[in-house]
Amino acid sequence: MPLALWIKQPWKTFYLTFHVVTIVFVFLPIHAVKFSFTRPKPTWSWRHAMRVALTRRLSSVGSVLPKVPFDPDYRTMESGPGVEGVWMDGVPHLINSELKIWSSVVNVTSIRIPGYWYAKRGLNPRPPTPTEAGRKVFLFIHGGGFTHLSAHPRSPISIIPRSLVELTDDAPYALAVEYRLSSTYPFAEQHPFPAALLDALTGYNFLVNTMGYDPLDIIVAGDSAGGNIALALTRYLVENKSSTEISLPGPPGHLLVSSPVTDMSNSHVTPGSSAVANNKDIISNFYGNPHGTPYQVLAYVGPFGAGIASCNRYVSPASLSPLMQSRFIGFPRTFIIAGGMEVLRDQIRSLRDKMVRDMGEAQVTYYEPADAVHDYIIFPWHPDRPATLKAIQQWLMSE
C-alpha cells in the first residue's frame, strides 16, 4: 500500500501491529536459526548479528512514522529529572550570502529554539558563567535522517553527548541543538534545508555570545544527518569569517563527525560500492538508494529538488559530481568516524580524501573499524564503541 495510507488510522495501527507480530513470531525465530549457521560477517557473534538485524528491521518500520511519539521537538522545551534545557534566540542578523538566498527561496528564517545541556558526572547540569578560559565545550547536532529523533536527554541518541563529556576534564559540557526536523509528502511539507543549518548557527552563537565561549574552544560534533549539518555549519563559519556585512563568530577549533551523510546524490552508487555491497547495514534503505531518492533526502532538499544534492557543497560536500566544487581550506582539525560495513562508507572516505587534500594529513584523523555498521557509537552493545571513544579521547588530548 502507498505510504500515504499507512500513516492514517486505522491503517497505522494495523501496520504497527502487523510488524510487531511478524518480528516476534517470524523474524526473530528465523534469524535466530539462520545466524546459528551463517552470519553477515564471520567476526560477528550470534548476539551481535541478531542485534544488527533487529535494529535494521525496526529502522525500516519506524521510517514510515512522522516522528518517534515520545520525542520532543523544537516547539517546546520539555523538563524532567536531570534535564537542563535552555531557550536560544534566533539569529536572522547572522544570515548572509548564499544562505540568505536559500532561506528566502524556501521561506525559512532563524527562530527561537531549545537546546539541552549535558554535563560530566558530578558537575552542575549547566556550565557556570562566565566560562573558564580555555575550557572546551561540545556543540552536538543529533542524527536521525533529518526527519527523526531529538536532542532531548531521553532520546536514544543522547548516548553520544553523554559519552563525549566523560572523555576529558577539558570538555565537560555539551549543548545539544533541538533543530527543526524536515518532512514532506505524505506528511506536512516543512523545514527543508537550510532550516536545520540556521538552528545549528543559533546554537553556536549562543555558546559564543551568551555563554562566552571562545570559538576555538568549541567542538562541533554530529552523527549521521547531524554530521552533515555540523559540516555545513563549519563551512558557513569558515567561508564567511571575513565578512564585513555581519558580525559572525569565528570558526570552531574542532570538528567531530560520526558516520556523516556527505553525499545525497547517487554519485557513490556504483557496482561494488558500499552503497550496494553493504546491504546488511542498519540503514540500507535510507541513503545511496539505487532505486530512487529516499524520503529523508526529499524531505531535506524540499522545493530545491534532488538535483541540489549534486551541486550544493552544503548538502553533499563529498559528491563526485563534476558540478560539485567543495573545498575545505580553513576547516579546523577534524575527527571522522565511519563503519566498514555501512552503506555510507565510500562517501565518507571521499570526504576524508577531500579534507586531507585541502587541510593536510595532520589535521584529519580518520577512524574506521572494519566490521562496524552505520553510526555504531550510538549502540552501547557495539563491540567497536569503547575503542572508538578511546580514540576520540586521545584526539581531544593530543593538541
N, C-alpha and C positions, 0 to 999 in steps of 0.2 A: 504494500500500500504506500501511497505517497506520504512524505513526512508531514505535510500539512494536516493529514487526517490523524496521525498518531499523537499529535500534541493536544488534541481536543478530547474532552471526556464524552462518552465513557471509554473511547479507544485508548487513551493514555493509560488508564488503569489496566485495561486488558493487555496492553503492550508490556507493561512492567510486570504484571502477574505472570504472563507467559514466560518472560525471560527468567524470572526468579525460579519458577518451577523447572524450566529446562536446565538452568545452571546447576541446581541442586540435584536433580534426579537423572540428568542425561550428561551434561557437560563434564561435571566433576568426576563421576564414576568412569566415564570413557577415558578421560585423560589420566586418571589415576592408574588405570591398567596400561595405557599406552606408554606412559613415562617410566613404567617398570621395566620396559624393554628397550626403548629408544627415547632420546631427548634432542631438542633443537641444537644443543651444544654438549659434547661429551663431558666437558668440565662442570656442567650444571648438575647439581644434586636433584633428586626426585622432588624434594620440597621446593627448591628454587624454581624448577621448571613449572610446577603447579602454580606457584605464586605469580610468575610472569604471565602464564596463560590466563589465569583468572583476572589479573589486572587488565590485560588486553581486552578480555570479553566485557568487563564492567565499563571500561573506557568507551567501547563501541556502543554499548547500551545507553550510557549517560550522554553521549553526544547528541541525541535527539531531544534532550530536555533543554529548556531555555536557560536554566541555571540549577545548581545544586540547591534544593529547597531551603536548607538551613544556613546558607552562606549570605552574609550581609552584602550590601553594595554601597556605592558612593553617596546615596541619598541620605543615609543615616549613619550615626556613629554608635555602635552597639557596645555597651559596657558589660562588665561581668567580672568575676573573680580573676585577679591577675591581669586584667585588661587595662591598658593605659592608652586611650585614644586622644587625638588632637585634631581640631579643625584647622585647615590651611587655606588661606585666601588665594584666589586665582591670581594669575599674573598676566593679564592681557597686555600690559605695558612692556612685557619681555618678548612678545611675538614679533618676529622680524623676517625680512627676506622672503624666501620661498614658503616658509611656514605660515606666514600671514596669508599668502595666496591660497595655499591648500586649505587652510581653515575657512576662508571665505567661500571657497567652492562648495564645501560640504556643510557650511553654516554651523560650524562648531567654534566655541571660544573657550578660554580658560575660566574655570569656575571654582567655587569653594568646594573642597573635598576633604574627607577624613584621611588620617593615617594612624598607624598603630605602632607604639614603641615596644621593642624587645630589649631586655637587659640581661646581662650576665648574672647568674645566680648569686644572690647575696647583695645585689645593688638595688637602689631605688628604681622603680619602673621607668622613670623618666630622668634623663641626664640633667645635672644641675646647670643653671645659668648664672653668670657667664661660663661658657665651656672652658675647660682646661686647655691651655695652649699645647698643641702637638698631639692631643688626644683624637684618635681617628673614630669615624662613625660609618656605618653601612647605610646606604640608601637602597632598600630592597624593592624590586619590582617582580611581582609573582607571575608564574606561568599559568597555563590553562587555555591555550589556544586562542587567546584574545577574547574569548567568549565565556569562560567559566572561571570558577574559584575566586578567592578573596584574599585580601591582606590581613584579615581578622585572625587573631590567635587561635580560634577554634577551627580554622580551615586546615585541612591536612597538609597543605603546602607550607604552613608556618614552621614546619620542622627545619627548614633551611635557615631562616634568620635566627631561630633558637640555637641552632648549632654554630652558626658563624660567630655569635657574640661570645661563645665559650672558648674560642680558639686562642685569643691573646688578650692580655690585660690592656693593650694599647688601643683596642677597638671593642669596648664592652657594650656598645649600644647599636641598635639597628632601627631605622624608621621604615616601615613598610607602607607603600602608597596604595590607597584604595582607588585605583584608576577606573575610569568608565569602561565597561565591557561592551564590545561590539556585538551587534546582532543584525540579521537580515531575514528576508522571507524564508519560511512562513511566520517567523516572529516579527516583532516590530523592527523596522529598519532604523537603527540608531547607533551613534557613537563610532563612526568609522575613523580610520586614520585621517587626521593626526590627533584625535581626542586623547588617546592614551599617552601620547608624547607630551601634550600640553599638561596633563596631570602629573607626569613624571617631572616636568620642569617646575611645577608648583611645589612638589616635594623637595626638590633640590634647592629652590630658592628659600624655602622655609628653613632648611638646615643652615644656609649661609646667612640670610638676612634677619631671621628671627632668633635662631638658636646661637648664631655667632661662630659657626664652624668655618675654618679656612677651607676653601675648595680643595686644596692639596691634601687635606686630611679626610676627604670624603672618598669612600669606596663604593662606587656604583655597581650594584650586583643584581643579576636577574637570571631566571631559569626559563628555558623553552621560549614561549612567546615573550616573557618578561626579559629574556636575554636580548631579543630583537629590539624591544623598547629601550633597554639600557644602552645598546649600541647607538640607537637613534638619538637619545638624549645626549650622549657623549659627543656624537658628531655635531649636533646643533651647537653645543657649547664651544667646541673646538673651532668650527667654521665661522662663528660669529664673535669670537673673543675680542677682535679688534674693531668691532662695530662702534661707530660714533653716534648711532641713532638710538641705541638702548643701553642701559646700564646692566648688562648681563653678567652674572657671576662667572668667574673663570672656570676652566675645565677641571674635572676631578683629578685627584692624584693617582687613582687606581680604578681598574675595571675588571670585574669578575663575572663571567658568563658560563652557565651550565647548560649544555645541550641547546644552544640558542638557535632559533629559527632565523636563518640568514639568506634563504632563497625561496620566495613564494612563487616563483615561476617554475617551469618544468625543465630548466636548463641542466639540472643534475640528474634528470630521469633518463638514463640510458641503459642499454642491456648490460647486466653485470654490476651496475652501480648499487650502492647501498639502498637507494630508494626502491629498488626492485628486489635485490637479493636478500636484504634483511627483513624478510616478511614475517618474522616471528617477534618483531619489536612490539612494544605495547601501543604504539600509535601508527601502525602501518596504514590505517585508513584516514589519516589526517593530512600530512604534508607529503609532497612528492608523489601525488596520486597520478599514475599514468592514464587513468580512465576519466579524467575531468578535474575541474577545480573544486577542492573540498570546501565545505561550508565555512570553516574557520577563515580561510583566505577571502572568500567572497564577503563575509561579514566585515573583515578588517579593511579591505580596499574600498568597499562601499561603492558610491557613484563613480569612482575613478575607473572601476572595472579591473579585471585581472591583468590587463595589459600593463598597468603601472608596475607590476611586480618584475617586469623585465628591464625597466629603465630608471627606477627610483632608488637611489642609494640609501635612502632612509628605510625603505621597505624591504629590499633584497640586496644588501650590501655585498653578498658573495655570489650573486648571479653571474653566470658565464656568458650572458648575452653580450654581443658586441655593442649594444646600446648602453650598457652599464659602465659608468665612469665613477667608480668608488675608490677613493684613496684614504689612507689612514695616517697621513703625516700629521704630527702633533697630538696623536692619541696618547693617553697615559699607559704606563706599564700594565699589561693585561694577562689574566689567567683564564684560559679557555678549557672547558671540560667537554668531552664527547664520549659516547659509548661506542665501542667497536661493533656492537650488534644493532645499533639504532639506524633508522631509515635516514636520519639527517647527517650521518657521519661524513659523507663526502662533501656536502655543502659546508659543514663546519671546518673540514680540512682546507677548503678553498678560502674560507675566512682567515684561517691561520696563515696560509701562504701569502695572502694579500697584506696582512698586517706585518708579517716578517719582512716582506719586500719594502714596505714603507717605513717601518719602525726599527728594524734590526732584530736579530735573534735574541739579544739580551733583554729586550723589552717585552717579549712574548713568551709565556710559559704555556705549553700545551700538554694536557693530561688525558690519555685515552686507554682505559682498561679494555682489553681485547674482547671480553665476553659480556660487557655491560650493555644494558638497554637504555632507552631514552630517559634522561633526567633521573637517573638511578639514585641520586643523592637524596631524593625525597622519600625513599623507602628504607626504613630502619633495618629491614631484614636483608638488604642487598649486601653481598659479601665484599664488594669493592668500595663501599661507602666509608668505612673507617680510614683506609689508606688515602682516599681522596681528601678527606678532611685534614689529615696529617699533611698532605702535600700543600693544601691551601694555607695551613698554619705556617709551614716553612716559608712559603712565598711571602706571606704577610710580614714575617720576622726577618726576611733576608735583605731588606732595604738598607 
